[in-house]
Amino acid sequence: MLYHYTRVSNIRSIFHSNELWFTNIRRFKDAKEYLGSLDVLCNQLRLSEADQNKFIGLFESERSRHFVLCLSDTPDNNHLIDNYGPVSLEIDGDSLLSLVRKATRDSCITGYLNFRKCEYDLGKQKEFIKSAMAQWTDSGKTSVPVEDFSVLAVTFKDVIYSDEAETRLILKTGRNCPTEILLFGECKCQSQGYYKLYLSGGISQFVNSIQVRGSIPPKEKLELEDMFVTTTSKKGSYVFN
């Protein structure tokens, strides 16, 4: 089980539209997000100055291709409640991944598509890089696989965010795909850094319950309960704590 924390307005939008919005990594507020991994990567790779400059340029260009849905492993996370909202969706990760793969089968998602846990410990981040480098060396690769490094970087976060216990569902678009797109069967340019994914059949296929962890108005509580029961036919799966 995974948990997506948000506000009541966003829950309403998700249920009514059957869309999930994946955020481009460029839009994240943390200045060290993704690009903060460059120093660690360059130090471990021991590149010449010329190769390092080339690697940094390629690495930065990869950022526009990564879109992320942020989830947490923890069902009652005060840090996420305070920062993102008092309501969480309890999600069956396997069902969600299956639906996303089906929805993106004929789309621009030609690269990476999977869950990855975020790593907050700098020492472990370095070990991941060393392990990856060893695997590439053993397989006979002589060039630096920038795309593979970029997927690792998407999950490297500063230790100050470790309370989030975050798992990310990562979508990576193809090189010839528009950076900002609306998906279902075709790609269209948008003015936002999001990937909007329509899931045919509704979110009842992967949402087990709505968890209300904070204080919200009684009217909104009733609205959530009615919306969840009507949409999913899962009576008794609406939880207030």
DRENVO-900231 format. One record per residue (C-alpha): residue number from 1; residue in three letters; chain; x negated, y, z negated. Coordinates in steps of 0.25 Angstrom, whole numbers, m for minus. Last residue first. Layout:
! residues N
<rec pos="NUM" code="ALA" unit="A" east="X" north="Y" up="Z"/>
...
This chain:
! residues 241
<rec pos="241" code="ASN" unit="A" east="35" north="38" up="m48"/>
<rec pos="240" code="PHE" unit="A" east="47" north="37" up="m38"/>
<rec pos="239" code="VAL" unit="A" east="47" north="25" up="m29"/>
<rec pos="238" code="TYR" unit="A" east="55" north="23" up="m16"/>
<rec pos="237" code="SER" unit="A" east="54" north="8" up="m12"/>
<rec pos="236" code="GLY" unit="A" east="67" north="4" up="m18"/>
<rec pos="235" code="LYS" unit="A" east="75" north="4" up="m5"/>
<rec pos="234" code="LYS" unit="A" east="66" north="2" up="7"/>
<rec pos="233" code="SER" unit="A" east="76" north="5" up="18"/>
<rec pos="232" code="THR" unit="A" east="64" north="12" up="25"/>
<rec pos="231" code="THR" unit="A" east="70" north="25" up="30"/>
<rec pos="230" code="THR" unit="A" east="83" north="26" up="21"/>
<rec pos="229" code="VAL" unit="A" east="76" north="22" up="9"/>
<rec pos="228" code="PHE" unit="A" east="64" north="31" up="11"/>
<rec pos="227" code="MET" unit="A" east="72" north="43" up="15"/>
<rec pos="226" code="ASP" unit="A" east="82" north="42" up="4"/>
<rec pos="225" code="GLU" unit="A" east="71" north="40" up="m7"/>
<rec pos="224" code="LEU" unit="A" east="63" north="52" up="m1"/>
<rec pos="223" code="GLU" unit="A" east="75" north="61" up="m1"/>
<rec pos="222" code="LEU" unit="A" east="79" north="57" up="m15"/>
<rec pos="221" code="LYS" unit="A" east="65" north="61" up="m20"/>
<rec pos="220" code="GLU" unit="A" east="65" north="74" up="m12"/>
<rec pos="219" code="LYS" unit="A" east="78" north="78" up="m19"/>
<rec pos="218" code="PRO" unit="A" east="73" north="74" up="m32"/>
<rec pos="217" code="PRO" unit="A" east="61" north="84" up="m30"/>
<rec pos="216" code="ILE" unit="A" east="47" north="78" up="m30"/>
<rec pos="215" code="SER" unit="A" east="38" north="74" up="m42"/>
<rec pos="214" code="GLY" unit="A" east="27" north="65" up="m39"/>
<rec pos="213" code="ARG" unit="A" east="24" north="50" up="m36"/>
<rec pos="212" code="VAL" unit="A" east="35" north="47" up="m26"/>
<rec pos="211" code="GLN" unit="A" east="32" north="34" up="m19"/>
<rec pos="210" code="ILE" unit="A" east="39" north="31" up="m6"/>
<rec pos="209" code="SER" unit="A" east="39" north="16" up="m3"/>
<rec pos="208" code="ASN" unit="A" east="35" north="5" up="6"/>
<rec pos="207" code="VAL" unit="A" east="31" north="13" up="18"/>
<rec pos="206" code="PHE" unit="A" east="25" north="5" up="30"/>
<rec pos="205" code="GLN" unit="A" east="37" north="1" up="39"/>
<rec pos="204" code="SER" unit="A" east="46" north="11" up="32"/>
<rec pos="203" code="ILE" unit="A" east="38" north="21" up="40"/>
<rec pos="202" code="GLY" unit="A" east="47" north="20" up="52"/>
<rec pos="201" code="GLY" unit="A" east="49" north="11" up="64"/>
<rec pos="200" code="SER" unit="A" east="40" north="17" up="73"/>
<rec pos="199" code="LEU" unit="A" east="28" north="24" up="66"/>
<rec pos="198" code="TYR" unit="A" east="25" north="38" up="72"/>
<rec pos="197" code="LEU" unit="A" east="11" north="42" up="70"/>
<rec pos="196" code="LYS" unit="A" east="7" north="57" up="69"/>
<rec pos="195" code="TYR" unit="A" east="m8" north="59" up="71"/>
<rec pos="194" code="TYR" unit="A" east="m11" north="73" up="64"/>
<rec pos="193" code="GLY" unit="A" east="m20" north="84" up="67"/>
<rec pos="192" code="GLN" unit="A" east="m9" north="94" up="71"/>
<rec pos="191" code="SER" unit="A" east="m6" north="102" up="84"/>
<rec pos="190" code="GLN" unit="A" east="m2" north="89" up="92"/>
<rec pos="189" code="CYS" unit="A" east="m7" north="83" up="105"/>
<rec pos="188" code="LYS" unit="A" east="2" north="71" up="109"/>
<rec pos="187" code="CYS" unit="A" east="m2" north="56" up="109"/>
<rec pos="186" code="GLU" unit="A" east="7" north="45" up="114"/>
<rec pos="185" code="GLY" unit="A" east="15" north="33" up="110"/>
<rec pos="184" code="PHE" unit="A" east="18" north="39" up="96"/>
<rec pos="183" code="LEU" unit="A" east="7" north="48" up="91"/>
<rec pos="182" code="LEU" unit="A" east="6" north="63" up="89"/>
<rec pos="181" code="ILE" unit="A" east="m8" north="68" up="91"/>
<rec pos="180" code="GLU" unit="A" east="m19" north="77" up="87"/>
<rec pos="179" code="THR" unit="A" east="m33" north="72" up="91"/>
<rec pos="178" code="PRO" unit="A" east="m28" north="69" up="105"/>
<rec pos="177" code="CYS" unit="A" east="m33" north="55" up="109"/>
<rec pos="176" code="ASN" unit="A" east="m45" north="53" up="118"/>
<rec pos="175" code="ARG" unit="A" east="m54" north="49" up="107"/>
<rec pos="174" code="GLY" unit="A" east="m44" north="39" up="102"/>
<rec pos="173" code="THR" unit="A" east="m37" north="42" up="88"/>
<rec pos="172" code="LYS" unit="A" east="m41" north="36" up="75"/>
<rec pos="171" code="LEU" unit="A" east="m30" north="33" up="65"/>
<rec pos="170" code="ILE" unit="A" east="m34" north="31" up="50"/>
<rec pos="169" code="LEU" unit="A" east="m25" north="26" up="39"/>
<rec pos="168" code="ARG" unit="A" east="m32" north="31" up="27"/>
<rec pos="167" code="THR" unit="A" east="m33" north="25" up="13"/>
<rec pos="166" code="GLU" unit="A" east="m35" north="35" up="1"/>
<rec pos="165" code="ALA" unit="A" east="m38" north="33" up="m13"/>
<rec pos="164" code="GLU" unit="A" east="m34" north="48" up="m15"/>
<rec pos="163" code="ASP" unit="A" east="m41" north="48" up="m28"/>
<rec pos="162" code="SER" unit="A" east="m54" north="47" up="m20"/>
<rec pos="161" code="TYR" unit="A" east="m53" north="62" up="m15"/>
<rec pos="160" code="ILE" unit="A" east="m64" north="67" up="m23"/>
<rec pos="159" code="VAL" unit="A" east="m73" north="56" up="m17"/>
<rec pos="158" code="ASP" unit="A" east="m74" north="63" up="m4"/>
<rec pos="157" code="LYS" unit="A" east="m68" north="54" up="8"/>
<rec pos="156" code="PHE" unit="A" east="m73" north="44" up="18"/>
<rec pos="155" code="THR" unit="A" east="m61" north="38" up="25"/>
<rec pos="154" code="VAL" unit="A" east="m61" north="46" up="38"/>
<rec pos="153" code="ALA" unit="A" east="m77" north="44" up="38"/>
<rec pos="152" code="LEU" unit="A" east="m76" north="29" up="40"/>
<rec pos="151" code="VAL" unit="A" east="m67" north="31" up="53"/>
<rec pos="150" code="SER" unit="A" east="m77" north="41" up="58"/>
<rec pos="149" code="PHE" unit="A" east="m89" north="31" up="56"/>
<rec pos="148" code="ASP" unit="A" east="m82" north="22" up="65"/>
<rec pos="147" code="GLU" unit="A" east="m80" north="32" up="76"/>
<rec pos="146" code="VAL" unit="A" east="m94" north="37" up="75"/>
<rec pos="145" code="PRO" unit="A" east="m100" north="23" up="78"/>
<rec pos="144" code="VAL" unit="A" east="m115" north="27" up="77"/>
<rec pos="143" code="SER" unit="A" east="m123" north="20" up="89"/>
<rec pos="142" code="THR" unit="A" east="m132" north="8" up="88"/>
<rec pos="141" code="LYS" unit="A" east="m121" north="m2" up="86"/>
<rec pos="140" code="GLY" unit="A" east="m126" north="m17" up="85"/>
<rec pos="139" code="SER" unit="A" east="m115" north="m23" up="76"/>
<rec pos="138" code="ASP" unit="A" east="m124" north="m23" up="64"/>
<rec pos="137" code="THR" unit="A" east="m127" north="m8" up="65"/>
<rec pos="136" code="TRP" unit="A" east="m112" north="m5" up="66"/>
<rec pos="135" code="GLN" unit="A" east="m110" north="m14" up="53"/>
<rec pos="134" code="ALA" unit="A" east="m121" north="m8" up="46"/>
<rec pos="133" code="MET" unit="A" east="m117" north="6" up="49"/>
<rec pos="132" code="ALA" unit="A" east="m103" north="3" up="44"/>
<rec pos="131" code="SER" unit="A" east="m108" north="m2" up="31"/>
<rec pos="130" code="LYS" unit="A" east="m117" north="10" up="29"/>
<rec pos="129" code="ILE" unit="A" east="m105" north="19" up="32"/>
<rec pos="128" code="PHE" unit="A" east="m96" north="12" up="22"/>
<rec pos="127" code="GLU" unit="A" east="m108" north="12" up="12"/>
<rec pos="126" code="LYS" unit="A" east="m109" north="27" up="13"/>
<rec pos="125" code="GLN" unit="A" east="m94" north="29" up="11"/>
<rec pos="124" code="LYS" unit="A" east="m96" north="20" up="m1"/>
<rec pos="123" code="GLY" unit="A" east="m106" north="30" up="m7"/>
<rec pos="122" code="LEU" unit="A" east="m98" north="42" up="m4"/>
<rec pos="121" code="ASP" unit="A" east="m86" north="36" up="m12"/>
<rec pos="120" code="TYR" unit="A" east="m72" north="41" up="m6"/>
<rec pos="119" code="GLU" unit="A" east="m69" north="30" up="4"/>
<rec pos="118" code="CYS" unit="A" east="m55" north="31" up="10"/>
<rec pos="117" code="LYS" unit="A" east="m48" north="18" up="13"/>
<rec pos="116" code="ARG" unit="A" east="m46" north="15" up="28"/>
<rec pos="115" code="PHE" unit="A" east="m33" north="11" up="35"/>
<rec pos="114" code="ASN" unit="A" east="m33" north="9" up="50"/>
<rec pos="113" code="LEU" unit="A" east="m33" north="14" up="64"/>
<rec pos="112" code="TYR" unit="A" east="m47" north="17" up="71"/>
<rec pos="111" code="GLY" unit="A" east="m47" north="21" up="86"/>
<rec pos="110" code="THR" unit="A" east="m38" north="20" up="97"/>
<rec pos="109" code="ILE" unit="A" east="m26" north="27" up="90"/>
<rec pos="108" code="CYS" unit="A" east="m21" north="35" up="102"/>
<rec pos="107" code="SER" unit="A" east="m9" north="27" up="104"/>
<rec pos="106" code="ASP" unit="A" east="m3" north="14" up="109"/>
<rec pos="105" code="ARG" unit="A" east="m6" north="6" up="96"/>
<rec pos="104" code="THR" unit="A" east="m4" north="18" up="87"/>
<rec pos="103" code="ALA" unit="A" east="10" north="14" up="82"/>
<rec pos="102" code="LYS" unit="A" east="6" north="0" up="80"/>
<rec pos="101" code="ARG" unit="A" east="m6" north="3" up="72"/>
<rec pos="100" code="VAL" unit="A" east="1" north="13" up="64"/>
<rec pos="99" code="LEU" unit="A" east="12" north="2" up="61"/>
<rec pos="98" code="SER" unit="A" east="2" north="m8" up="57"/>
<rec pos="97" code="LEU" unit="A" east="m6" north="2" up="48"/>
<rec pos="96" code="LEU" unit="A" east="7" north="6" up="41"/>
<rec pos="95" code="SER" unit="A" east="11" north="m9" up="38"/>
<rec pos="94" code="ASP" unit="A" east="m2" north="m12" up="33"/>
<rec pos="93" code="GLY" unit="A" east="m3" north="0" up="24"/>
<rec pos="92" code="ASP" unit="A" east="11" north="m2" up="17"/>
<rec pos="91" code="ILE" unit="A" east="13" north="12" up="13"/>
<rec pos="90" code="GLU" unit="A" east="19" north="18" up="0"/>
<rec pos="89" code="LEU" unit="A" east="22" north="33" up="4"/>
<rec pos="88" code="SER" unit="A" east="19" north="43" up="m7"/>
<rec pos="87" code="VAL" unit="A" east="26" north="55" up="m12"/>
<rec pos="86" code="PRO" unit="A" east="20" north="66" up="m22"/>
<rec pos="85" code="GLY" unit="A" east="12" north="73" up="m12"/>
<rec pos="84" code="TYR" unit="A" east="m2" north="75" up="m6"/>
<rec pos="83" code="ASN" unit="A" east="m11" north="81" up="m16"/>
<rec pos="82" code="ASP" unit="A" east="m4" north="78" up="m29"/>
<rec pos="81" code="ILE" unit="A" east="1" north="65" up="m25"/>
<rec pos="80" code="LEU" unit="A" east="m12" north="61" up="m19"/>
<rec pos="79" code="HIS" unit="A" east="m20" north="64" up="m32"/>
<rec pos="78" code="ASN" unit="A" east="m9" north="57" up="m40"/>
<rec pos="77" code="ASN" unit="A" east="m10" north="44" up="m32"/>
<rec pos="76" code="ASP" unit="A" east="1" north="34" up="m36"/>
<rec pos="75" code="PRO" unit="A" east="1" north="23" up="m25"/>
<rec pos="74" code="THR" unit="A" east="m14" north="23" up="m22"/>
<rec pos="73" code="ASP" unit="A" east="m20" north="18" up="m9"/>
<rec pos="72" code="SER" unit="A" east="m18" north="31" up="m3"/>
<rec pos="71" code="LEU" unit="A" east="m15" north="35" up="11"/>
<rec pos="70" code="CYS" unit="A" east="m19" north="46" up="21"/>
<rec pos="69" code="LEU" unit="A" east="m16" north="44" up="36"/>
<rec pos="68" code="VAL" unit="A" east="m28" north="48" up="44"/>
<rec pos="67" code="PHE" unit="A" east="m31" north="53" up="59"/>
<rec pos="66" code="HIS" unit="A" east="m45" north="52" up="64"/>
<rec pos="65" code="ARG" unit="A" east="m48" north="56" up="79"/>
<rec pos="64" code="SER" unit="A" east="m51" north="71" up="75"/>
<rec pos="63" code="ARG" unit="A" east="m63" north="66" up="66"/>
<rec pos="62" code="GLU" unit="A" east="m70" north="59" up="77"/>
<rec pos="61" code="SER" unit="A" east="m76" north="72" up="82"/>
<rec pos="60" code="GLU" unit="A" east="m83" north="74" up="69"/>
<rec pos="59" code="PHE" unit="A" east="m90" north="61" up="70"/>
<rec pos="58" code="LEU" unit="A" east="m95" north="63" up="84"/>
<rec pos="57" code="GLY" unit="A" east="m101" north="77" up="81"/>
<rec pos="56" code="ILE" unit="A" east="m107" north="71" up="68"/>
<rec pos="55" code="PHE" unit="A" east="m113" north="59" up="76"/>
<rec pos="54" code="LYS" unit="A" east="m119" north="69" up="86"/>
<rec pos="53" code="ASN" unit="A" east="m125" north="77" up="75"/>
<rec pos="52" code="GLN" unit="A" east="m131" north="65" up="68"/>
<rec pos="51" code="ASP" unit="A" east="m136" north="60" up="81"/>
<rec pos="50" code="ALA" unit="A" east="m144" north="72" up="83"/>
<rec pos="49" code="GLU" unit="A" east="m149" north="73" up="69"/>
<rec pos="48" code="SER" unit="A" east="m153" north="59" up="68"/>
<rec pos="47" code="LEU" unit="A" east="m143" north="49" up="62"/>
<rec pos="46" code="ARG" unit="A" east="m145" north="43" up="48"/>
<rec pos="45" code="LEU" unit="A" east="m132" north="36" up="49"/>
<rec pos="44" code="GLN" unit="A" east="m130" north="36" up="34"/>
<rec pos="43" code="ASN" unit="A" east="m133" north="51" up="32"/>
<rec pos="42" code="CYS" unit="A" east="m124" north="54" up="44"/>
<rec pos="41" code="LEU" unit="A" east="m112" north="47" up="39"/>
<rec pos="40" code="VAL" unit="A" east="m113" north="52" up="25"/>
<rec pos="39" code="ASP" unit="A" east="m115" north="67" up="30"/>
<rec pos="38" code="LEU" unit="A" east="m103" north="65" up="40"/>
<rec pos="37" code="SER" unit="A" east="m93" north="59" up="30"/>
<rec pos="36" code="GLY" unit="A" east="m88" north="73" up="26"/>
<rec pos="35" code="LEU" unit="A" east="m83" north="74" up="40"/>
<rec pos="34" code="TYR" unit="A" east="m72" north="64" up="37"/>
<rec pos="33" code="GLU" unit="A" east="m66" north="73" up="26"/>
<rec pos="32" code="LYS" unit="A" east="m76" north="82" up="20"/>
<rec pos="31" code="ALA" unit="A" east="m67" north="95" up="22"/>
<rec pos="30" code="ASP" unit="A" east="m56" north="88" up="15"/>
<rec pos="29" code="LYS" unit="A" east="m43" north="94" up="20"/>
<rec pos="28" code="PHE" unit="A" east="m40" north="83" up="31"/>
<rec pos="27" code="ARG" unit="A" east="m36" north="89" up="44"/>
<rec pos="26" code="ARG" unit="A" east="m48" north="83" up="52"/>
<rec pos="25" code="ILE" unit="A" east="m45" north="69" up="48"/>
<rec pos="24" code="ASN" unit="A" east="m32" north="70" up="57"/>
<rec pos="23" code="THR" unit="A" east="m20" north="67" up="49"/>
<rec pos="22" code="PHE" unit="A" east="m11" north="55" up="52"/>
<rec pos="21" code="TRP" unit="A" east="4" north="58" up="51"/>
<rec pos="20" code="LEU" unit="A" east="14" north="46" up="50"/>
<rec pos="19" code="GLU" unit="A" east="27" north="47" up="57"/>
<rec pos="18" code="ASN" unit="A" east="40" north="40" up="54"/>
<rec pos="17" code="SER" unit="A" east="46" north="54" up="56"/>
<rec pos="16" code="HIS" unit="A" east="57" north="54" up="45"/>
<rec pos="15" code="PHE" unit="A" east="49" north="46" up="35"/>
<rec pos="14" code="ILE" unit="A" east="36" north="53" up="37"/>
<rec pos="13" code="SER" unit="A" east="42" north="67" up="37"/>
<rec pos="12" code="ARG" unit="A" east="50" north="64" up="24"/>
<rec pos="11" code="ILE" unit="A" east="37" north="58" up="17"/>
<rec pos="10" code="ASN" unit="A" east="30" north="71" up="22"/>
<rec pos="9" code="SER" unit="A" east="40" north="80" up="16"/>
<rec pos="8" code="VAL" unit="A" east="39" north="72" up="3"/>
<rec pos="7" code="ARG" unit="A" east="25" north="75" up="1"/>
<rec pos="6" code="THR" unit="A" east="13" north="65" up="3"/>
<rec pos="5" code="TYR" unit="A" east="6" north="53" up="m2"/>
<rec pos="4" code="HIS" unit="A" east="4" north="41" up="7"/>
<rec pos="3" code="TYR" unit="A" east="1" north="28" up="m1"/>
<rec pos="2" code="LEU" unit="A" east="m4" north="14" up="3"/>
<rec pos="1" code="MET" unit="A" east="0" north="0" up="0"/>
